[in-house]
Amino acid sequence: MKRLLLINGPNLNMLGKREPDKYGRHTLKDVVRLVKDTAWEQGYEVEAYQSNHEGDLVDQIQSAVGRAAGIIINPAAYTHSSIAMRDAVSAISVPVIEIHISNVHSREEFRHHSMLAPVCSGQIVGFGIDGYRLATLGLIKKIEDEGRNDS
């Protein structure tokens, strides 16, 4: 079975408790279950990882080569500041989809810029946790389309 890597950054372990007016009442466990169920229906398995530490997230991105067909990542606050994560995404050969639960473009000005977006295959924002389902389906389509183009 093909594998996807789901990476969630800082404070996403607090989903359901932290600012439910912005992020909803679903937990990270709910997010992981949604992605796993969506992927499974398409013939993929998912390895999920969450950390509040930038270096750990960089390590996960780098380790995806040869381990996963693609990555779904919510870099959270590191979206706006992490050159290290951007460089890690840029250095790997697997497609990466950036996801955000809230619409970062309708929030504070500093959230409008993503360091990772220019090196990702796509970005999904503002659909709540359903954005993770959309990211999963979009990533799988990209992987499979690229597979057909390689043959």
PEUR-V185070 format. One record per backbone hydrogen bond with DSSP energy under -1.0 kcal/mol. CO is the residue of the C=O (numbers start at 1). NH is the residue of the N-H. E is the energy in kcal/mol with one decimal. If there is no record, write none. Layout:
co=CO nh=NH e=E
co=CO nh=NH e=E
//
This chain:
co=2 nh=45 e=-3.1
co=3 nh=69 e=-3.6
co=4 nh=47 e=-2.6
co=5 nh=72 e=-2.7
co=6 nh=49 e=-2.6
co=7 nh=74 e=-2.6
co=8 nh=51 e=-1.9
co=9 nh=12 e=-1.5
co=11 nh=14 e=-1.7
co=12 nh=15 e=-1.4
co=14 nh=17 e=-2.3
co=14 nh=18 e=-2.4
co=19 nh=22 e=-1.9
co=19 nh=23 e=-2.5
co=20 nh=24 e=-1.8
co=27 nh=31 e=-1.8
co=28 nh=32 e=-2.8
co=29 nh=33 e=-2.3
co=30 nh=34 e=-2.4
co=31 nh=35 e=-2.5
co=32 nh=36 e=-2.8
co=33 nh=37 e=-2.8
co=34 nh=38 e=-2.4
co=35 nh=39 e=-2.7
co=36 nh=40 e=-2.7
co=37 nh=41 e=-1.8
co=39 nh=42 e=-1.2
co=39 nh=44 e=-2.4
co=40 nh=43 e=-1.7
co=43 nh=2 e=-1.1
co=45 nh=4 e=-2.6
co=47 nh=6 e=-2.9
co=49 nh=8 e=-2.5
co=53 nh=57 e=-1.7
co=54 nh=58 e=-2.3
co=55 nh=59 e=-2.4
co=56 nh=60 e=-1.9
co=57 nh=61 e=-2.2
co=58 nh=62 e=-2.7
co=59 nh=63 e=-2.0
co=61 nh=64 e=-1.3
co=64 nh=67 e=-2.2
co=64 nh=68 e=-2.7
co=70 nh=5 e=-2.3
co=71 nh=97 e=-2.7
co=72 nh=7 e=-3.0
co=73 nh=99 e=-2.5
co=74 nh=9 e=-2.8
co=75 nh=78 e=-1.8
co=76 nh=79 e=-2.1
co=77 nh=80 e=-1.2
co=78 nh=82 e=-2.5
co=79 nh=115 e=-3.6
co=81 nh=83 e=-1.2
co=82 nh=86 e=-1.7
co=83 nh=87 e=-2.9
co=84 nh=88 e=-1.9
co=85 nh=89 e=-2.5
co=86 nh=90 e=-2.6
co=87 nh=91 e=-1.4
co=95 nh=71 e=-2.4
co=96 nh=121 e=-2.8
co=97 nh=73 e=-2.9
co=98 nh=124 e=-2.7
co=101 nh=128 e=-2.1
co=102 nh=104 e=-1.3
co=102 nh=126 e=-1.1
co=103 nh=106 e=-1.9
co=104 nh=107 e=-1.0
co=108 nh=111 e=-1.9
co=109 nh=112 e=-2.0
co=116 nh=119 e=-2.2
co=117 nh=120 e=-1.3
co=122 nh=98 e=-2.7
co=124 nh=100 e=-2.3
co=128 nh=131 e=-1.5
co=129 nh=132 e=-1.6
co=130 nh=134 e=-2.2
co=131 nh=135 e=-2.7
co=132 nh=136 e=-2.3
co=133 nh=137 e=-2.5
co=134 nh=138 e=-2.7
co=135 nh=139 e=-2.7
co=136 nh=140 e=-2.4
co=137 nh=141 e=-2.3
co=138 nh=142 e=-2.2
co=139 nh=143 e=-2.7
co=140 nh=144 e=-2.7
co=141 nh=145 e=-2.8
co=142 nh=146 e=-2.6
co=143 nh=147 e=-1.9
co=144 nh=148 e=-1.9
co=145 nh=149 e=-2.0
co=146 nh=150 e=-1.5
//
